[in-house]
Amino acid sequence: MNTTSIAQSRLAMAAISTARNGHATRAIACRADNRALALSSKQSVAQSVASLKRSSSAKHTRGASRLAVRAAVTDVTQVTFEEEVISASEPVLVDFWATWCGPCKLMHMVVKGLDQDLGGSVKVVKCETDTSPDLVEKYQVYGLPALLVFKDGELVAQREGAMNKVKLAQWLQELGVAE
């Protein structure tokens, strides 16, 4: 059996590829709660996620009430950007991403986790670059993932590249938009 492991410790995630009986299996494990999501040609992503949810213990569902109250990270487009970001009363973190960008997918988990931790003090939104080329050009997004921070409708900071939740929280604190 041949096993290859790629650790993304900065993002607190690990991707593991294992060959078993001629079938390749990919697993994504989050060290924060020691759960793994296994994907294979025989099992869809939706089935895997449903399986994970069923197998979660009570300690993993403690925050379920908070999650039910707080909506997911909002997707914005060129059409909704003005209303969701520029006109927002609170500071806004915009995550520019693309479906073909691997680090963007990992950052989604980081941004989603941070959104839950911030509890509404900073609004977190996502903007897909392939469907919003005018915003990409306007804000000069040259690398992905790109994180932009807006306060009072003005761009106050921009950063490209993946980072872990601790570094992202520190960056927002340094900017004075998060506590």
Contacts in CASP RR format, 6 or more apart in sequence:
PFRMAT RR
TARGET T0000
AUTHOR 0000-0000-0000
METHOD contacts of the structure
MODEL  1
MNTTSIAQSRLAMAAISTARNGHATRAIACRADNRALALSSKQSVAQSVA
SLKRSSSAKHTRGASRLAVRAAVTDVTQVTFEEEVISASEPVLVDFWATW
CGPCKLMHMVVKGLDQDLGGSVKVVKCETDTSPDLVEKYQVYGLPALLVF
KDGELVAQREGAMNKVKLAQWLQELGVAE
1 18 0 8 1.000
1 19 0 8 1.000
1 20 0 8 1.000
2 19 0 8 1.000
3 16 0 8 1.000
3 17 0 8 1.000
3 18 0 8 1.000
3 19 0 8 1.000
4 16 0 8 1.000
4 17 0 8 1.000
4 18 0 8 1.000
5 14 0 8 1.000
5 16 0 8 1.000
5 17 0 8 1.000
6 14 0 8 1.000
6 15 0 8 1.000
6 16 0 8 1.000
6 17 0 8 1.000
7 14 0 8 1.000
8 14 0 8 1.000
8 15 0 8 1.000
8 106 0 8 1.000
10 162 0 8 1.000
10 163 0 8 1.000
10 164 0 8 1.000
10 167 0 8 1.000
11 106 0 8 1.000
11 107 0 8 1.000
11 109 0 8 1.000
11 110 0 8 1.000
11 162 0 8 1.000
11 163 0 8 1.000
11 164 0 8 1.000
12 30 0 8 1.000
12 31 0 8 1.000
12 32 0 8 1.000
12 164 0 8 1.000
12 165 0 8 1.000
13 28 0 8 1.000
13 29 0 8 1.000
13 30 0 8 1.000
13 31 0 8 1.000
13 106 0 8 1.000
13 109 0 8 1.000
14 28 0 8 1.000
14 29 0 8 1.000
14 31 0 8 1.000
15 26 0 8 1.000
15 27 0 8 1.000
15 28 0 8 1.000
16 26 0 8 1.000
16 27 0 8 1.000
16 28 0 8 1.000
16 29 0 8 1.000
17 24 0 8 1.000
17 25 0 8 1.000
17 26 0 8 1.000
18 24 0 8 1.000
18 25 0 8 1.000
18 27 0 8 1.000
19 25 0 8 1.000
23 40 0 8 1.000
23 41 0 8 1.000
23 42 0 8 1.000
24 40 0 8 1.000
25 38 0 8 1.000
25 39 0 8 1.000
25 40 0 8 1.000
26 38 0 8 1.000
26 39 0 8 1.000
26 40 0 8 1.000
27 36 0 8 1.000
27 37 0 8 1.000
27 38 0 8 1.000
27 39 0 8 1.000
28 36 0 8 1.000
28 37 0 8 1.000
28 39 0 8 1.000
29 35 0 8 1.000
29 36 0 8 1.000
29 37 0 8 1.000
30 36 0 8 1.000
30 109 0 8 1.000
33 60 0 8 1.000
35 52 0 8 1.000
35 55 0 8 1.000
35 56 0 8 1.000
35 60 0 8 1.000
37 48 0 8 1.000
37 49 0 8 1.000
37 52 0 8 1.000
38 48 0 8 1.000
39 45 0 8 1.000
39 48 0 8 1.000
66 116 0 8 1.000
67 116 0 8 1.000
70 115 0 8 1.000
70 116 0 8 1.000
70 119 0 8 1.000
70 120 0 8 1.000
72 112 0 8 1.000
73 95 0 8 1.000
73 108 0 8 1.000
73 111 0 8 1.000
73 112 0 8 1.000
73 115 0 8 1.000
73 124 0 8 1.000
73 125 0 8 1.000
73 126 0 8 1.000
74 84 0 8 1.000
74 123 0 8 1.000
74 124 0 8 1.000
74 125 0 8 1.000
74 126 0 8 1.000
75 125 0 8 1.000
75 126 0 8 1.000
75 127 0 8 1.000
75 128 0 8 1.000
76 84 0 8 1.000
76 85 0 8 1.000
76 94 0 8 1.000
76 125 0 8 1.000
76 126 0 8 1.000
76 127 0 8 1.000
76 132 0 8 1.000
77 127 0 8 1.000
77 128 0 8 1.000
77 131 0 8 1.000
77 132 0 8 1.000
78 131 0 8 1.000
78 132 0 8 1.000
78 134 0 8 1.000
78 135 0 8 1.000
81 127 0 8 1.000
81 132 0 8 1.000
81 135 0 8 1.000
84 92 0 8 1.000
84 123 0 8 1.000
84 125 0 8 1.000
85 92 0 8 1.000
85 94 0 8 1.000
85 125 0 8 1.000
85 150 0 8 1.000
85 153 0 8 1.000
86 150 0 8 1.000
86 153 0 8 1.000
87 153 0 8 1.000
88 123 0 8 1.000
88 150 0 8 1.000
88 153 0 8 1.000
90 120 0 8 1.000
90 121 0 8 1.000
90 122 0 8 1.000
90 123 0 8 1.000
91 121 0 8 1.000
91 122 0 8 1.000
91 123 0 8 1.000
91 149 0 8 1.000
91 150 0 8 1.000
91 151 0 8 1.000
91 156 0 8 1.000
91 177 0 8 1.000
91 178 0 8 1.000
92 122 0 8 1.000
92 123 0 8 1.000
92 124 0 8 1.000
92 125 0 8 1.000
92 149 0 8 1.000
92 150 0 8 1.000
92 151 0 8 1.000
92 153 0 8 1.000
93 111 0 8 1.000
93 114 0 8 1.000
93 122 0 8 1.000
93 123 0 8 1.000
93 124 0 8 1.000
93 125 0 8 1.000
93 147 0 8 1.000
93 148 0 8 1.000
93 149 0 8 1.000
93 172 0 8 1.000
93 177 0 8 1.000
94 125 0 8 1.000
94 126 0 8 1.000
94 127 0 8 1.000
94 147 0 8 1.000
94 148 0 8 1.000
94 149 0 8 1.000
94 150 0 8 1.000
95 104 0 8 1.000
95 107 0 8 1.000
95 108 0 8 1.000
95 111 0 8 1.000
95 124 0 8 1.000
95 125 0 8 1.000
95 126 0 8 1.000
95 127 0 8 1.000
95 145 0 8 1.000
95 146 0 8 1.000
95 147 0 8 1.000
96 126 0 8 1.000
96 127 0 8 1.000
96 129 0 8 1.000
96 135 0 8 1.000
96 136 0 8 1.000
96 139 0 8 1.000
96 141 0 8 1.000
96 144 0 8 1.000
96 145 0 8 1.000
96 146 0 8 1.000
96 147 0 8 1.000
96 148 0 8 1.000
97 104 0 8 1.000
97 105 0 8 1.000
97 107 0 8 1.000
97 108 0 8 1.000
97 126 0 8 1.000
97 127 0 8 1.000
97 128 0 8 1.000
97 129 0 8 1.000
97 144 0 8 1.000
97 145 0 8 1.000
98 104 0 8 1.000
98 128 0 8 1.000
98 129 0 8 1.000
98 130 0 8 1.000
98 144 0 8 1.000
99 128 0 8 1.000
99 130 0 8 1.000
101 144 0 8 1.000
101 145 0 8 1.000
103 144 0 8 1.000
103 145 0 8 1.000
103 161 0 8 1.000
103 162 0 8 1.000
104 144 0 8 1.000
104 145 0 8 1.000
106 162 0 8 1.000
107 145 0 8 1.000
107 161 0 8 1.000
107 162 0 8 1.000
107 163 0 8 1.000
108 126 0 8 1.000
110 162 0 8 1.000
110 163 0 8 1.000
110 164 0 8 1.000
110 165 0 8 1.000
110 168 0 8 1.000
111 124 0 8 1.000
111 126 0 8 1.000
111 147 0 8 1.000
111 168 0 8 1.000
112 124 0 8 1.000
113 165 0 8 1.000
114 124 0 8 1.000
114 165 0 8 1.000
114 168 0 8 1.000
114 169 0 8 1.000
114 172 0 8 1.000
115 122 0 8 1.000
115 124 0 8 1.000
117 165 0 8 1.000
117 169 0 8 1.000
118 124 0 8 1.000
118 172 0 8 1.000
118 178 0 8 1.000
121 177 0 8 1.000
121 178 0 8 1.000
121 179 0 8 1.000
122 172 0 8 1.000
122 177 0 8 1.000
122 178 0 8 1.000
127 135 0 8 1.000
129 135 0 8 1.000
129 136 0 8 1.000
129 141 0 8 1.000
129 144 0 8 1.000
135 141 0 8 1.000
139 146 0 8 1.000
139 148 0 8 1.000
139 155 0 8 1.000
139 158 0 8 1.000
140 158 0 8 1.000
141 148 0 8 1.000
141 160 0 8 1.000
142 160 0 8 1.000
143 160 0 8 1.000
143 161 0 8 1.000
144 160 0 8 1.000
144 161 0 8 1.000
145 160 0 8 1.000
145 161 0 8 1.000
145 162 0 8 1.000
146 158 0 8 1.000
146 159 0 8 1.000
146 160 0 8 1.000
146 161 0 8 1.000
147 158 0 8 1.000
147 159 0 8 1.000
147 160 0 8 1.000
147 161 0 8 1.000
147 168 0 8 1.000
148 155 0 8 1.000
148 157 0 8 1.000
148 158 0 8 1.000
148 159 0 8 1.000
149 155 0 8 1.000
149 156 0 8 1.000
149 157 0 8 1.000
149 158 0 8 1.000
149 172 0 8 1.000
149 175 0 8 1.000
149 177 0 8 1.000
150 156 0 8 1.000
151 175 0 8 1.000
151 177 0 8 1.000
156 175 0 8 1.000
156 177 0 8 1.000
157 171 0 8 1.000
157 175 0 8 1.000
159 171 0 8 1.000
163 171 0 8 1.000
169 178 0 8 1.000
172 178 0 8 1.000
173 179 0 8 1.000
END
